């Protein structure tokens, strides 16, 4: 069919109508309660930060934010629930790091981390600190690596779960250091701590908030943090980069995501309001108390970060031959 001036004008007016409809919808948002979905159970750092955000955003936007915990399956239950929700800004996922790891572990997910969602904003990272028993013979990262190379069995790490950020970061560390070893899987941090304190493990990678009481009691020692830069939560710990392992960066992380197709104006407003909340000194203090380092930033930066995390950990999963449990 030939393209005429009338056809072009009609197409332009139709597009303008869609844009205006989207803008009107966004301007009316939020007009009712918003469902903020947490992929873990109550009481953990993700849940605590989710509730802090819910209260603060409700105060700023004048609508209730209802926190819904949909725990299980390594965050996949919550991820799928939000991916299938209407893209209207009323269902928001407080996503966690496993969403970027899942596709390398599970080939048939019912959603795509990059196509099923719109990235809104990075909310926080959970820095991972390299923790060892205080009675161990190594006092630095260099000594720890040398111990692993000289030990026929290599290094033993404790991990709170298969495919978790501590698990993958430990695998990355061993490969970067040129040591062999094993990462023992536990159901959460508590049992890993028990074995570390008993001397049955060489190390674990964990949040500083859970380690500090044992460090202060002289039972555990902090060797380093796996951040790009030193963590304000415990600045005396050098980074693994400073300690001769420049490629070893890994941490848990959280951020807001919405179903794909959510109007850009809603994404931008939620981004702006969340950044304002994350800049609040009281919110930052409460987040840091549970071992989190608040972030923020643009939707584009968060989307790029998720892409980078997916590529990075897919390589580690393949190299370590990690499979789903």
N, C-alpha and C positions, 0 to 999 in steps of 0.2 A: 504494500500500500504506500503511495507517495506521501512524503512528509510535507504538509502544508503549513502556512503560517497559523491557520486556525488550529491545526493539530498541536503545534508547538505551544500556542497560547493555552489550549485546554490542558496540556500536560503540566505546564508551569503553574496554572491555577490550582490543579489537583494537588501538586506537590506542596504548594503554599498552604492549601487547606489542611493537609496532613501535618505540616509543621506547626500551624496555628493550633490544631487540635492537641498535638503533643505538648506545646507550650502551655496551653490552658490547663491540661491535666496536671502538668508539673507545678503550675502556680497554685493549684488547689491542694497539692500534697504538702503535708499529710492532713487528711480530713477525718481520719479514724485511727484506731490503735494499730501499731506496727508490731509484727511478730519477729523478734530477734532470736534466731536459732543458734544454740550452742551445741557443738558436736561432741561434747563430753558431759559427764555427770556433774552434779552439784558439788561445789567445794574446791575444785581444782583452780589453777590460775586462769584458764580460759573462762570458766564460769564466773569467777570473781571479777575479771575485767569486763566480761559481757554485762554483768549487773551494774557495774560502775558506769559503763557507757549508756546502758538503758536509762538509768535515773537521770544522768546529765543531759542526754539527748531529749528526753521527755520534757525536762525543764526548759530547754532551748526552743523546742518545736511545738510545745503546747499540746502534745498528744501522748498517750500512754505507750510505752514500749514494753511488751510482754515477753519475758525470757522463756523460751521453750528448750529444754534439754533433750536432745535426741542422740543419746550416746550409743556407741557400739560400732563394730565392724571397722575399726580404725578410721572413724569419722565418715565412712561411706553412707551410713543411714541418713545423717543430717544433710550431706552433700546432695544426695539424690532427691530428698524431700524438697530442698530449695530449688534445685534445677527444674523440678516439675511444677513449681508454683507459678502463679500469674506474674508477669513482669510489670507490676504496677507500683513497686516501691513499698509494698506492705508486708513482704517477707524478705528478711535480710539474714544472710549467713555470716556468723563470726567464724570464718574459716580458719583452719589450722594447717600446719606444714604437710600433713599426710595427703592433702588434696593434690599437691604437686608431685607426690611420690607414687600415688596410687596407680597411675597408668603404666608405670614400669613394672609394678608388681602384679597387677590384675589386668589381663589383656581384654576383658569383656565388661568393662564398667558401663553402667546405664547412663553415664553422663561424660562429658569432656571438660576437663578443668579449664580449658581455654575458650571453648566454644559455647558451653552451656551457661556461662556466667559473665557478668560484667564486673571487673575489679573496681572497687570503690576507694579503699584506702588501707594502707598498712597501719595496724594499731600498735603492735608491740612485738618485740622479739624476746625469747627466753634464752639468755646466754648460757652456753654449756661450759662448765668449768671442769678441767681435768683434775680429779680428786684421787689421792692415794692414801694408803694407811700411813700414819705418822711414824710407825716403826719400820717402814720399808727402807732399804739401803739407799734409794735414789731420792735426791732432794731438788733436782732440776729436771727439765725436760730432756736435756742431753744425756743425763745419767739414766733416766728412765728408758730412753731409746737404746742406750748401750746395754742396759740390763736385758732388754728384750732380744737384742741381737746375740747376746752371749748365752741366753737361756735356751736349751734345746726345744722347749715347748713354746717359746715365744712369750707373748703377753696375753693376759686374760683380762677381759673387760666385762663389766656387768651392764646390762641394758634393760630398760623398762618395757621392751617389747620389740618384736620382729619388725623391721622396716621403720622404726622410730628414728627421730633425729639423732639421739645418742648412739643408736646402733650404727647408722650409716656414717656418722662422724668418726666413730672408732675404727670402722673399716677404712675410711679415707686416711686416717692418721697412720695406721699400720702400713698401708701401701706407700704413703709419702715417706715414711721413716725407713722403709726397707726391712721391716720385721714381719715375722709371721705371728700367728696367735689365734685366739678364739674369742668370740663375743657371746657370753652366756645370756640367755633370754629369761627375764623374770616378769611377773605380772605386777608391774609398777616398780617404783624406786625403793620401797621399804625393804624388800627382800634382798635387793642388790646391796643396799647399805649394810644389812646384817652380815652378808658374806664378805664384804670389803672390810668391815670392822673386825671380823674373825680371821682375816688374813687369807681367805680362800680365793680372793681376787686381787689382781695387781692394781686395778684402777676402775673408775667409772667416770662418765661425763654426765654432769647433772647441774641442776639449778643451785645457785649459791645459797638461796634461802633455806634449803633443806640441809645443806652441808655445814653452815656456820656454827650451829650448836656443837657439832662434833669437832670442828676445827678449834673453837674456843676451849673445848675440853681437852685439847691436845691429843685427840685420837685420830684425826684425819689431817691431811696437808693438801693445800691448793698449789698445783704446779703451774697452771696456765689457764687461759680462757680461749675458746675457739672463735672469737669475734674478729672482725676486720681491725678494730681498734680496742684498746683497753675498755673494760666495762665500768661505767660509773658506780655500779653496784658493789664492786670490789676492785678498785683501781690498782691495788698493789700486785695483782696477778698479771704477769706479762701475757701477751698474746702468743699463740703457737707460731704465728708469723715471726714475731720477735725472737722466738726460740729456735729458729732454723727450719720451720715447716711452713713456708709461705703459702702453700696451696690448701692448708687445712683450716677451713672456715666452715662452721656448721652450728646451727642453733634451731630451736623451736621458734615458730612465729605464728602470728595471728593477724587477721585482717578482714574487713567487711567486703562481702560480695553479694550481688543480687542476680536474679535470673536474667539471662540474655534477653535483650529487647527492652529492658527497662529504659524509659526515656532519659536521654542524656542530661536534661535539666535536673531530674531527680537525683541522678548519680552525682552531679556536681554539687547540689545543695547538701546531700548527705555527706559528701566529702568535706565540704567547707565546715559544716557544723561539727563533724567528728574531729577535724584538725583543731578546732577551737577548744573542744573538750580535752583533747590530748595535751594541749598547751597549758592547761590549768594546773597550778602547782600542787593542789590538794589531790587531784586525780593521779598525777605523776607519783606523788609520795605513796599513795595507796597501792599503785601498780608495782612500784619498786619493792614494797614490803613483801610481795609474793614472788619476787625474783624476776620481774619483768622490766624491760627497758622500753618505754613508750617511743613510738616512731611518728607516723604521719606521712604526708606527702600527697602527690597527685595520683589520680586513677591510672594514668599512663605509666608512671614509675612503678606502681604496684603490679600492674599487668606484666611489665618487663621483668620485674623481680621473679614473679611466678614462673615465667618462661625459662628464666635462667636457672631457677631451682630444679625445674623438671629435667632440663638437659643434664645438669650436673649430677643429680642423684641417679638418673637412669644409667649413667656411665659406671657409677660405683656399684649399683645393683647388679649390672651385667658382669663387671670384673670380679665381684665377690660371689657370684652365682647365688644370689639371695632369691629365694622363692617364697610364696605365701605359706603361712602355717596352716 
